[in-house]
Every structure is written in structure tokens, then in C-alpha cells.
């Protein structure tokens, strides 16, 4: 009988996502044969795609498409940065962006139902997604998308594959492209200070109030400090009030640059991969200890 080591169990778990005790049982049954143990788990626990669907997808790419004045921006997630460089995964993301622009799906489910074939999988985009999960061995999901068809011109900018921006505008295309790059770099919250969500303003006001209280200043001065902090915050997060990243004098705002170029930005959309997703951190040693403790209690 072959010795079953912790590293063997970890390797099999990484391939199948099966519970550690199940991996150990399979390796024991297969007398240490990794391929045979994996086959045993496939039969016992189902397909890799089914199990992978429960895993967190905090990595991924942002893809954009513009066709005949209609555009789309989509975030497609996977589990590891390694897969973001996979040609099949990238093809899936780019195809999804194009399908959104062309077909205007109502939601993720409708997007998945659109006709598409790739790598021998199909006939729908969802079928291709599931097929690639089994082929590549990682979960992947269509997280969010937005379609642009307001009639305004569109400027897109992708910073690598992790940040994507679409700017809706009228006027100079070069200026709009520069704004898209600025948005990717400075990540404004809104177009103008009037558009900043009230909850964000109140959060900033609460922080400023606490700081003013700590300063021990008289009430009238404290009130001015609070209002000054809020106004400073609004300028920092509002696109038109931010200092333009390419300003020659280091002072010109985005709004001033746009006025100079006779260009009006109607709106912008910024996607950053994994934004708001809580990443799972696996502690293999702790998991082993927990499994051992559970086994002792049940003995």
C-alpha cells in the first residue's frame, strides 16, 4: 500500500475541489495513483464544472466592444490571474461584449442564452462558458455588463485587461479618449459634485465631524472645517473638478480641458476587475487541523 502524503491530498484537492477527506479516501482506494483517484472522485462527486461553480471568482478581465455607435462593457471573472491570459477565456469575454452590443440582452441569463460556439462548445454562450470551465478547470462567471445606445459618441479605454472605461460624449474624440484614460487612472465617483451619492457625502461629513471634534476648535470654526473637508472631497471625486492627469501646468481641471476642446461628457462607466468581491484565502494547514480535530471527536 502506497503512503498517502499531505502534499498528494493537496494536489488532488486542487484538481478536483473535493473535500480533503474524500481526496484521501480516493487516493487510498487508488493506492496512490493520482489519475485513478481523480477518476474515482469524478464518478463520486460529479463533474468539475458542477463543483467549480461554488468557487469564488475574484480575478478576471474587462472587455469592451463598439459597433455602429452602440457599445458594451463587461466584466468576466475567473479564479486565478493565470486564466486571465488564456486565449479561450479572452475570446469568451470579447465575444460576450460583442453579443451585448448587438443583441441587447436584458440580464446575465439572457446573455447566456444567446447563440455562440467556441472551442467545440455551444450552441449558446452559456454552453461555451460551462464547457470552458471543464476544459480549463476553473470557475468563470459573467459578473456584470452595461450597454451604451444613447446616441452619444463613445470612447473606450482598457488598461490592460483589469480596468475598462466607456465615456459617452459629444465633441472631440481625442479629448474624450484622454478623459477615458483619466477615469481609469483617477477613478472618479461621479461626473459632477452634484452627482455624488448622498450616502458617500454623509460618510465624509461624519469623518470630518469627528476630526473637528477632536481638534477642540470653537463650534463656528469646527463647522467651517467640516464644510471645507466635504467640499474638498467633492472636488477630489467629481470628474470635471479633478485635475486633468495630462495637464501641462498641473492645475487644469478636466472640466476646463473639455471646455477648451469644445467637448461635453454625458457620462462614464468604470469597471475594475474584482471590485467589491471578497477574495477567499485558503489556509491549508488550518483546514488539515480542523479535519483532524473533527475526526478525533467522531472517533
C-alpha positions, 0 to 999 in steps of 0.5 A, a space after each residue: 500500500 502506497 503512503 498517502 502524503 499531505 502534499 498528494 491530498 493537496 494536489 488532488 484537492 486542487 484538481 478536483 475541489 473535493 473535500 480533503 477527506 474524500 481526496 484521501 479516501 480516493 487516493 487510498 482506494 487508488 493506492 496512490 495513483 493520482 489519475 485513478 483517484 481523480 477518476 474515482 472522485 469524478 464518478 463520486 462527486 460529479 463533474 468539475 464544472 458542477 463543483 467549480 461553480 461554488 468557487 469564488 471568482 475574484 480575478 478576471 478581465 474587462 472587455 469592451 466592444 463598439 459597433 455602429 455607435 452602440 457599445 458594451 462593457 463587461 466584466 468576466 471573472 475567473 479564479 486565478 490571474 493565470 486564466 486571465 491570459 488564456 486565449 479561450 477565456 479572452 475570446 469568451 469575454 470579447 465575444 460576450 461584449 460583442 453579443 451585448 452590443 448587438 443583441 441587447 440582452 436584458 440580464 446575465 441569463 439572457 446573455 447566456 442564452 444567446 447563440 455562440 460556439 467556441 472551442 467545440 462548445 455551444 450552441 449558446 454562450 452559456 454552453 461555451 462558458 460551462 464547457 470552458 470551465 471543464 476544459 480549463 478547470 476553473 470557475 468563470 462567471 459573467 459578473 456584470 455588463 452595461 450597454 451604451 445606445 444613447 446616441 452619444 459618441 463613445 470612447 473606450 479605454 482598457 488598461 490592460 485587461 483589469 480596468 475598462 472605461 466607456 465615456 459617452 460624449 459629444 465633441 472631440 474624440 481625442 479629448 474624450 479618449 484622454 478623459 477615458 484614460 483619466 477615469 481609469 487612472 483617477 477613478 472618479 465617483 461621479 461626473 459632477 459634485 452634484 452627482 455624488 451619492 448622498 450616502 458617500 457625502 454623509 460618510 465624509 461629513 461624519 469623518 470630518 465631524 469627528 476630526 473637528 471634534 477632536 481638534 477642540 476648535 470653537 463650534 463656528 470654526 469646527 463647522 467651517 472645517 467640516 464644510 471645507 473637508 466635504 467640499 474638498 472631497 467633492 472636488 477630489 471625486 467629481 470628474 470635471 473638478 479633478 485635475 486633468 492627469 495630462 495637464 501641462 501646468 498641473 492645475 487644469 481641471 478636466 472640466 476646463 480641458 473639455 471646455 477648451 476642446 469644445 467637448 461635453 461628457 454625458 457620462 462614464 462607466 468604470 469597471 475594475 476587475 474584482 471590485 467589491 468581491 471578497 477574495 477567499 484565502 485558503 489556509 491549508 494547514 488550518 483546514 488539515 487541523 480542523 479535519 483532524 480535530 473533527 475526526 478525533 471527536 467522531 472517533 
